[in-house]
Amino acid sequence: MFSLNLFGEGLNPRPFDSNYRCYSVSMFPSSDKQAVEDGGKIIMPPSALEQLTRLNVEYPMLFKLTNNRSKRVTHCGVLEFVADEGKIYIPYWMMRNLLLDEGDSVQVQSVSVPVATFSKFEPQNVEFLDITNPKAVLENALRNFACLTTDDVIAINYNDRIYEMRVLEVRPGNAVSIIECDMNVEFAAPVGYQEPERREAAGLGAAGVSASEEEEHEVLTAAAAAAAGSEGYLAFQGSGSRLDGKKKNLQTPLKELVQNVELKRGVPDYNYSAGSIKFWRRAPPPRSSTPSDKTDTDAAFDAFQGEGTSLRQAKNK
């Protein structure tokens, strides 16, 4: 009728379930508040430890926090049992996830969750991309956490700045333990991030030619026209033929045509007055009136009229 299991299997653990008044870490009367704020663990009263010991709960101790008024749930670990009776102190980011105010009632239950194998995070600000090695920063910050819950927004302190990360996905469940685990981590695009536009796609016109190429072609065309109309000669303007019959590279580019041509600039009209228009016509050079003018001009200069000297002296016979 009666059975005593004195040397058999251990007692089955019983769940811990209690309600406490919730306060942020800033209300905790201790100097080491930042260690609690930077992690995912809470501070509970000593009576909770005594009750947990009697219930034979599993280790590590993990808890589910529930705001019954807003039906919000998150999971956490415990850091110390030094809080005042009837109170617990939790990080501020956890209070925001649960939609709790100072002194609100929260239900604390002991739970057992699977070990994490995969997690995916979404940064809430594009400034997270400025970090050189974000995966290493996240791995170092998660050492202060015990659990991850899907759709939670956790806070990471790095270089005196707070970076918020939304937990998009965890496996193998909606809540996982990250204590001594081998977990793969992925990042989603930060909130507000926009892919940079490619220069080729951004600068293409309707004909598939970029604005810079079109502008360069116009400049070269104008230069070629100016060179052809000047006194110089613009060579190799035609197109060629290939022996293999192909129809590519048959015309010299404009850039090569005009690079060796000296372009002459016009002389500005320094007597120009605003509001007037002058029509210039090219007139032939004036002819000399008398033949003597030409003779005088030709006589003004005659090349090779000087005397020369030889370095070799003539031999006397």
Disulfide bonds with the S-S distance in Angstrom:
none
